[in-house]
Structure formats: C-alpha cells, structure tokens
C-alpha cells in the first residue's frame, strides 16, 4: 500500500470516527446542540463573556459559524448577548445560569462517554494522538499562513 493510500485511509477513518462520536454524543440525551455549541458554552463558562470574534478564534470556527452557534445557544436560553457599557457597538456573548447548569450536567455524562469511546486506549496512545493531531493542525495553519501571505 502506498503512502497516499495510507493517508486516504487515515482521512476516511478519521471522518468515520468523528461521525461515530457525534452519533454517540446525540444518543446520550444531550439537548439538540452540536459539539460547537457545547464547546462554546464551556469556553464561556471557563473564560467569561466574550466578543463573538473572540469566540470564533477560541473554538476555531468562522465568524459566520459563530453567529449561528450563538443564535442557537440564545434560543435555548443557554447564553445571551450583552452590550458593552462603554462602547454600545461591542457585543459580548455570556453564559446564563441555565447554561451553567447544563455544563454541570455534561461533565458527568462526558466522563462516561469518554470512558466508553476512549477507555480502551492507553495514556501513551492518547498522548500520541494529541501530538499527531496538533502537528497536523499546526501544519495546516502554517500552510494557510503561507497561502494568505501570497495575496
């Protein structure tokens, strides 16, 4: 098998893994929020109110995507928009009490789900996966930086 075929298989396996994890996440009875919405709530809980552009940077999505994410969180009562008292043009997204309660409930379920999906891996295997994923992401970011600098 050539390295190109190996890489293609790695990509297909990665996509399948993501779909499977997403499916298990939804089966656990979480509210009908996606992974990005939960990640956003966790960051708001951890870091406090954030501008939408900062949320986008923090969770690695586009500005357009974060608008949809925040709309869904607001619609569910998990977050709210707050205007800056000094500059009314600046809008922050902040977690609500209902959002904090959801995060508390998720901590336990996430631990159970993580054990179910990843518990068979050794600590070293998990460390290696983390290292590999970070290397791939850093390479992609470097490529994007190079492509962007040619403009």
Secondary structure, DSSP 8 states (H G I E B T S, - for coil): --HHHHHHHHHHHHHHHHHHHHHHHHHTT--S--HHHHHHHHHHHHH-SEEHHHHHHHHT--HHHHHHHHHHHHHTTSEEEEE-SS-TT-EEEEE-HHHHHHHHHHHHHHHHHHHHHHTTS-HHHHHHHHHHHHHHHHHHHHHHHHHHHT-
